Amino acid sequence: MNKILIPLVFLVLLPITAYSEELTDAKKALINELLQITNAKATAKGVMEKSVAPVFESIRKNPKFQKPGLMEELSHNVNAYLNREVIESSLMNDVAYIVYHRHFTLAELQEVIKFYRTPIGAKLATKTPIVAQESLVETQMRTRSLQAGVIKIMQETIAKYQQ
């Protein structure tokens, strides 16, 4: 039985062991290069700004917050904070290391970077921040009508548990 089981376990574990690799400095350097080529920081900054825009809009509609300069200062301070804590800190890179390492080998990252150095890859990298921002805005516009339904479902569910 052991003569069959040991080779079988070895065959099952071999692909897992062969595929896993260390997160080396070389791999981190490729991930950094990929983030730079793809304008990941610009994309993240744009997405963050668009994500908080609905919050600012709801505040702007409240009469008690309609003070000269308040919205501009609020927008500046919040965006500066998010920029400092996400874009300028190591947070974005640390997350990228984890996620890209989980899904791509060193060789695959090299191939992805090679693609981004082609004309169509460069165009994709240039257009990605714009596409991401426009997609977020379109999604928000198209799903705004769902907010009332979500609130209703939440209220009904909470009410059921309060009885």
N, C-alpha and C positions, 0 to 999 in steps of 0.2 A: 504494500500500500504506500509506504513512504517513498519507494522508488518512483512511483507515479506522481505522488503529491508534490514532492520537492521540485521536479522540473516544471510541473504545471504552475506552481506558485511563482517560480522564476520567470516563466514566460508571461504571466499576467503582470508582474511588477516591473519587468524590464522596460516596457514602453513608458511607464510612469516615471521611472528613474531616469531614463534617457531624455525625456522631455523636460524634466525640471532642471533648472540651472540657477546659479547664484545671481543675485542682483549685484553685479560688479560695477566698478567705477566706469568701465567702458560702456556698459549698458546704460548707466545713468547719463553718460555724455551723449549717447545717441538719443535718449529720451529728451534731454535738454535741447539738442539740435532739432528734433522733431517739433517740440513746443515752439521754438523760435521760427522755424520754417512755416509752420501752420498759423502763425500769429495767434497762438492760443491765449496769450495774455490780453490782447485786444478783444478777442472774442469773449473771454470771460468778463472783462470789464464792461463791454456792451450789454451782455446778458444780465449782469448784476444791476446795471443802471435801469434797464427796461423792466426788471423784476420788481424793483422798488417803486417804479413810476405809478402804479395803481394806488399804492399806499399814499404817496404824495397827493395824488388826485383826490382821494377821499378826504384827506386833511384840508386841502385847498377849498373844498366845498363847504366845510364847516365854518359858519360865520364867526365863531370865537377865535379862529385861527387866521382870519383875514387881516393881518397886520403887515404894514409895509416892510419888505425885506425878509420876512419870516421864511417864506417858502424857498427863496434863493439860498439863505443861510442853511436851512434845514437840508436841502438837496446837496449843497456843497459839503456840509459836515458828514452826512451819511455816506455819500459817495467817496469822500476822502478816507473815512474809516474803513469801508469795504476794500478800497484800493490798497490801503496800508496793510490790512490784516489778511487779505487773500492774494493780491497780485504781487506786492512788494515783499511779502514775507516768504518763507519757504513752504507755506501750506500748499500752494498750487503744485509746486514741483514734487513735494512729498506724496501728494495724492496721485500725481501722474506716475511716479515711480512704482507705486503699488499696483495701480490699474494696468499700466502698459506692461509691467513685468509679468503680471498674471496672465495676460492675453497674447503676448508676443515674445518670441525668442530673439536673441541678439541678431541672428541672420535675417529674421523677418523684419526687424526694425531697420536693418541696413537696406533691405529691398524697398520698404516704405519710403525711406529718405531718398533713395535713388529715384522713385516715382515722383516725389515732390520736386525734384530737380529738373524734371521734364517740363516742356511748355504747358501742357494741360495740368500737370501737378502744381506748377507755380500759379496758374490761374485759379485752381481750386483753393490753394492756400490763401490767395488774395481775396477771393470772394467769400470764403467761409465765415468771417466775422459779419459781413453784410447779410448773408443768407441766414445766419443764426439769429441776428437781431430782427430781421424782417419776419422770420418764422415765429419768433416769440410774440411779436406784435400781432400778427395775423391770428395766432392761436388765442391770444388774450381777447381779441375782438370777437372771434367766433364762439368763444366759450363764456363770454360775459353773461349771456342769457342763462347759462346753467347755474349761476351763483344762487339765484332765487330758489331753484329746485333743490340744490344742495342744502341750503339753509332750512328749507321746509322739511326735508328728510331728517336733518339733524334735530330740529325742534321736535318732530313727531317721535323720533327714537328716544330722545331724552325725556320727553313727557311720559312715554310708556314706562320708563324706569322710575319716574317720580310718583307714580300712583300707589 
